[in-house]
Amino acid sequence: MDSHAWTVRLYILNLAVLITHEIDSAYWEEWKLFGIPGGIQLFNLFNLALVLVFLDGFRRLVQRERRGYQFSFLLVGAGLFAVVAHSYFLAIGRPEFRLPVSLALLVATFVLSVVQGIVTVQALRDGDS
């Protein structure tokens, strides 16, 4: 399997894990954790926009557009941001995201984001765009 095919597979898997994390975030009322006004309404609209952006990025990646690889890096960054932010909150003793599946989603996001970043770099080096 070439690096482009791996990039596509990792992108969709990482996106699925991040969307599931965002569902989990609604349970934990993440907007309160980050001090975001607007409650669940704004949180849902924000997540809708994110899903649409990343689905468009997936479409572009599948079509081997260079911009698709940029979206891959954007998704990697979003995943790593989520992991760093939640690791900070866990480190300072916040009670949110301490259930086993919540933690597993964060670990999976970290692993997938790192691997996706490496494979995306390799795909660009291989000239897959």
Disulfide bonds with the S-S distance in Angstrom:
none
